[in-house]
Amino acid sequence: MVKNYLKWLWKVIRKPNEHQALKKYMLFRELNPFELSLVNACLHNREYRAGEVLFEEGHPLEVLFFIVSGEMQVTGKLNPQGSAVLKKHQFIGVIDLFGNNKRSGSATALTDLSVLALTESDFQDLISKNKRLGNKLLKACGKFLASYLQDMGSGY
Amino acid sequence: MNWTKIVFIVIILAMVVLGIIFYRPVFSYLIASLVFAYILDPLVTSLEYRRVPRWLSVLMVYAVIAGVLALFTTRMVPMLINQGNNLMALFQYSDKPVSEQVLALPFVRSVFEFLQNIDKQVPSLGFSAKFVHLIETGNQLLGELPKLLVDNYQTILSMISFVITVPVFSFFMLKDKQALRKGMLSLVPNRFFELAVILQDKIDETVGRFLRAMLLEVIAVSIMTSVALTIAGVPYAVLIGITAGVANIIPYIGPWMGAALAVLTVLITGKPLSMMIYAALAMYLVQVLDNNFVYPVVVGKTIRMHPLIVLVTVLAGGWFGGIIWMLFSVPLVYIVYSLVRELYINLKQFRLI
């Protein structure tokens, strides 16, 4: 009886991490449950139909997109092959965010697409209002940019 | 033509219109709650980022405000009521007729004697009689204030319900800020999503920053005026200070209202005329400090409008809805103006127009 109560109490105190799925994205891999909950509070669910345009080249960058399901085709100068297909657990917008805040390419949903949208202002808030979280996010952005450069073949 | 879509839009519009009609009586409550929430949001958010749950952050901020208000009520309110009552009593309770009582005040006496002299030389003008009549009319208006309070008990009761309801509404607005934002943005079609995000951020930035700046400005001017008038020896310094602080929100006209109140108080309390100059100097000094140090730092460039437009807006606000609209007309016009500007720029950048 007491054991059952203790088990129940432990369950209540130690909430299961509801936002564990966010760790699948490279940007949020190092975040702890509290930091993930802060990020999750800022994410917007958006659904796109196959063929629908997410953004076009030259548009102002206001949102980072994280793919939950479906596929997205990205075209533009940042892709050496001219275009790339992004899938589940990939994201787009970070490179342009550290550029001139304009979209350097266009994105279209290849299949029905479900994404999480993080606004640029929320991203800035997450970085500036909690130093540890900001540090982790910026480090993850650095890692992502480094891997992008390596993929491009620059290697520096 | 997609008829299903048109019918859906018509139904949504009808629901919005019905909603506006149904919720119209509580609009003022909602707006006041929104203002309150905007002012407190940075404190709540900063606690939330320090691992305090958002609902607890709101309650903690409320507790601090309640504490400050309790301290203010026990220390300041009796003094303010006392100062207010004394000011009123000066005009009301006496065995002598009011006009005689006011005429006994040194400055008023000298003006009355001056007018009597003119009357002696040109009797048909009757300036002194008109002067006495003016004083009596002014007193009559002031004397009716307590009666107005009794007659408007319903208004007072609704004020009390207002004061109780606003923090409750604000609690939910603050606690569920992100959920409310998400809810609003989820209604926006994909094509306009990023544009809606930009506009929402702009509203947040403009309204939030302006309201918080105004609150700090009111507090700063109230304290500076109270201290300056106390040093100058003007009676009822705190009461005048707070009134001048609030009036200061009205651009260009507000500071003059505060100064006029200070000078008039010196006049009617029968203090030496030199104090009138000290009071005016004190108010001028406060304005210099405010305009050169407080305003640029606190309010800064939250509002960038040409002085002529500001003045015209304040006057139009006054004609439209009195003092309250004078207070809010400039920020309201500025917010609408900056939103339209931002909308136009972004519609072009997103190539929607």
Interface residues (C-beta under 8 A of the other chain):
Chain A: F34 L38 A41 C42 H44 N45 R46 Y48 E52 L54 F55 E56 G58 H59 P60 E62 V63 A117 T119 S121 K129 N130 L133
Chain B: T45 S46 E48 Y49 R51 Q178 K182 L185 S186 N190 F193 E194 V197 I198 D201 N346 Q349 F350 R351
